[in-house]
């Protein structure tokens, strides 16, 4: 009996058929809403939804207005609305060779369609007035060419010299006059013994700092300092006064790089040297971890060159490219071809030579101050027609 009772408790009940379910539902159908009731219900639901949307929108506006605006440097710059006259690329020159370098630099800026102002700080004896339209010396002609052809603003200065110092660096304090260009909110001071590969307008929108510089990566790890050959400066009377005081108290072997490191090494904004400050000597090195930033990445000279924005001529003991050097010294110091997966790779050597070749060819073209040929003087040089 117990087993029969347990079996009856566990037995499945037969499911109702679809027909039975349908009959039950039909027998319990709710009465239909009248048309008037349906309209009233619809309007009520719509009103509630509209009220929710309005309240949420108002709350969102309050949150948005109470949130502080993002700093300007966090927003991508709008090239059309930016007042580019607040920014400038600045070059300093001490003689006609560096003047030519600077004009070449500004020619590249124009080629890359940079929007910031362009300024040359030049010795006042090179050109009587920055508004002069004619000059007799090569320096005066080059300055006028820079102003007329490349829209460069001319700023006469007095050269900052150090008596008895190495001639290579004796006048390097002059570049620090960029801290006194207070007409601008920011200036980029870049040494002219370099080749510009891309403009750097984006740097003007970095967070505020008295100065921003890259590390002198080629001196690491023995000497960990910042490089003054590339500086993003916020000109001000206070900072310029600090600079001049340091110059007055500078030791015998202190030059521009020492001055800026003494003042800003611990509080400057650090710019990445890659891609903003590549030395030509890097293509000659056997190890590249200090430029690449790690010892895991494979050195690819083509990729490094393509990403670089500035290449600085520095190949000691080779002199600067405008001075010329003996061919045997070039063969001794040029980058060597290497084996990559069993195949000879000369890309570093080719790039290195091309950088120097491009500089020499552009120098001849850009710094030519001879009078342009006119139809009149062209006819006067034609050979007479022979019958």
N, C-alpha and C positions, 0 to 999 in steps of 0.2 A: 504493500500500500504506500509505504514511504517513497519507494522508487517511482511509482506512478504519479504521486503528488509532485515530486521534483521535476519529472519530465514535463508535466503540464505547465510548470512555472517557467521553464526554459524554452518552450516551443515558440517558434516565430509566428506572428500573426500575419495572415495573408494581406498583401497590399491591396488598396482599393484600385479599381480600374479607372482609366481616364474618363470613362463615361460616368462613373459614379461621382468622381471629383467635380466634373463639369456640372452635373445635376445639382450638387450641393451648393456650388458657387452661384448658380442661377437662382437657386431658391433663396439665397441671402443677399441679392443685389441691392445696393444702396439706392435711395431715391435720387434722381438727377437734380443738379443745381439749376435754379431759374436763370435766365439771361441777365437779369438785374443783379443777382447775387454774384455771378461770374465776373461781371464788369467791376463790381465793388472790390472783389478780392484781388483782381489784377491791378487796379489803381493803388490799393494798399501796399502790395508787394513792390511795385515800382517806386512808390514814395519812400519806402524804407531803404531800398537800394540807393536812391539818389542822396538820401540823408547820410548814409555810410560813406559814400564817395566824397561828399563835401567835407565832412569832418576829418577824414583821413588826409585829404589834400591840404587842409588848413594846418593840421599837425605837422605835416612834412615841411611846409613853408616855414613854420616856426623853428623846426630843427635846423633847416638850411641856413636861416638868417642868424641863428645863434652860434653856428659853427664858424670859427675864424677862417678868413680867406687863406688859401695856400700861398706861400711865398712865391714871388715872381719867378725865382730861379727854378722852382719845381715844375713850372709850366713850359711846354715846348715853345720856343720863340716863334712868333708870327713875323716872318720876314717883311710882310707888307706894312704892318703897323709899327714895327720897331723903329725908333729914332736912332739910326746908325751913326749920326754925328756925335753921339756920346762915347763912341769907341774908336780906337785907332791902332794901327800897326805902326810902330816907331823904329826907325833905324838911326844910328849915329855914324858919322863919318869923320875921319881925321885926315885923309889924303885922297888923291884922285883914284887910287886903286880901290879903296873901300867905298868910295862914292859910286864907282861903276858897279861894284857888287850890290849896293843898295838899289840902284836903278834896275838891275836885273831882278832883284827880289820883288820890286813893285810891278815889274812887267809880268811876273808869274801871278801875282795877286790879281791883276787885271784879267789875265788869261783864265783864272779860276773863278772869276766873277765875284770876288769878295766885296761885301757891301760896306765895311767899316772904312773910316778915314785912313789916309796914308800920310805919314809925317817923316821928313828927313831933318835931323838935327845936324847942321853943318857949320864949319868954322866961318865966322862972319866975314873973313877976308876973301872967301871964295867968290862971293857975289855981294856987290855993294848994297843992293836992296832985293828982298825976296820978290818984289814986283817988277824988277828989271826984265825987259823983253829981249835985250841983246847982251852978249858977253864976248869977250875976246879970248879968255883962257878956256882950256878944255873943261876945267871944273865948272866955270860959269855956264858954259854951253850945256853940260850934262844936267846941271840943276834946272835950267830952263826947260830942257827936254823932259825931265821928270815931271815938272809942273804941268806942262802943256799936253804931253802925250799920255801920261799915266795918272794925272789928277793928284799929284803929290803936293802936300802943303809944306812950304819951306820955313824952317825955324832956325834962324841964326843963333849960334851959341859961342861961348869961349871954351876952348879945349882945356880939359882938366889934366894937367901934366904932373909927372913926378920926376924930379931931377935925379939923374944918376941911376935910374931904374933900367931894367931890361927893356930895350926898345920895343920888343914885341908887346909888352904889357904896360909901358909907361903911360899911355893915354887911355887905358881901359876904364878908368874912373868916369870917363865922359859918358858912357852908357847909362850911368846912374842918374844923369840929368833927366831921364825919363820919369823919375819920381816927382819931377817938378812940372810936368805937363798937366797942370790942374784944370785946363780947359775940358779935359776928358774925365769921364767916370772910371774908365779902364783903358789901359794901353797894353799891347803886346810888344815887348822889346825882344828882338831876335837878332843874334849876331849875323852879319851879312856874309861871312865866309861859309855859306851853306847853300843848299838847293831846295827850294820849296816844291813839294810834290802835290799838295792839296792845301786849300785854304783852311783856316782854323777859327772861323767866325763863331763856332759853337762855344768856344772857351769864354767869350765875353759874358755868358749867362751862368757861369759857375757861382756857387755861394760866395758871399762877400768875404774878402780877406785882404790885408794890406799888400800881400804878394803871394803868388803861387809859382812854384818852380818844380822841375823834375829832379830826381836824384842823379848825381853823377855816377851812373851805374858802372862805368868803365874803371872807376877807382875802387870799387868794392872787391873784397871785403876789407882791405887794408885801411881805406880812408872812406868814411861814410859821411858825405857832405852833399849839399844841393848844388845844382849847376846854374850858373848865372848867364849862360849863353842863351837861355830861353826863360823869360819872366813875364808873368801876367801881373800887372801892377795897378793898384788903385792910387793914383797920384794924390798927394795931399801935402800941405805946408808942414804939417807935423812930421810926417815920415821923411820928407826931404831934409828937414832940419836934423833929424837923427842921422841920416846918411852923411850929411856934410860934417857933422861932429865926429863921426867915426873915421872919415877920411882924414880929418885934421890930426887925429890921434893914432893913425895907422902906423904899424911897425914897418920896418924896411922891406920886408918880404910880403906885405899884405897888398892885395890887389882887389879888384871888384868882387871876385868870388869869395875871398876871405871876409870882406866887409858885409856882404849880404848874409853869409852864414853866421857871423857873429851876432847879427841883429835878428835873423828870422829862422835859423835852423830848427828851433824847437816850437815855432808857432806858425810857420808858413803852411799854406795849403799845398799838398803834394800833388803834382801833376804826373800822370804816368809817362815815363820816358818812352814807352812803347804805346802808341806809334809816333809820339811827338818829337823825339830827340834821338835819332839814330846816327851813329858815327860811321864814316866810310871804313874805318879800321875794323869794324865788326865783321866785314866780309873777309878779312884776312885772319881772323882768330881761329884757333883750334877748338876752343870751348865757348859756348854761348849761353850758359845758364844765367848769367847776370843780366843779359839783355832780355832773354825769353822769360825770366822770372821763375824758372824751375829747371831741374835737371832731368825731367822726364820727356819734355817735348822734343821732337826731332827737328833739328835745324833745317829750314827750307828757305834758302836765300831769295827765291822768287816770291814766295808768299810774304816774307818779311818786307821786301822792297815794295810790293803792291799795297801793303797796308800802311806803310810809313807816310807821314805827312811832311817831314823835314829830314834832310840828310846833311850832317855837319861834316865839313872837310877836316879830318884829323887823322893823319897817317904818318906821324913822326917815325923816322927822320925825314920823310918826304916833305918838301915845303908846300905851301899853299898853291893851288892850281894855276893862279895867274902869274906865278913867279917862274914856272918852268923847272924841270929837273932832268938830269941825265937819264938816258934810256937804260943804261946798265943798272941804275938804282931802282928803276921801275921794275925791271925783270926780277930783281932780287926781292923786292917787297910786295909785289902783286899777289893776290890770292892764288892759291894752287888748285889745280884740278884734283878731284877726289874720286875714288871708286864707290859707286852706290849700286849694290846688288850686282857687282861684277861689271858694271858699265861706267865708263869715265864721265864724270859730271863736272863741267866747267862753268856752271851758271853763276857762281859767286864771282869768278874772275871776269866773266863777260859783263855782269852788272856793274862791277867796280869800274871797269874801263869805260863803260857807256856813261856813267855818271860824270866822269872827268871830261869825256869827249863832248857831252851835251853842254857842260859849263863853258868850255872853251869856245864852242860854236856860237852859243847865245851871247857870250861876251863880245865877240866880234860884231854880231848883228845889233845888239841892243845899245851898246855904248858908242856906236858910230855917230859922231856929231858933225860930219861933213854935210854941206848944204844939199838938200834933195835936188835931184835933177829936174829941170824944167824943160818944156818943149824948146824954149829959146836957146839955152846953153847946150841942149842935146843936138840941135841942128848945127851949132857952131863947131861941134866935134865930129860931125860926119865927114867921111872922106869924100873928096870931089868925084863926081861921076866922070868916068872915062868913056870916050866915044870909041 
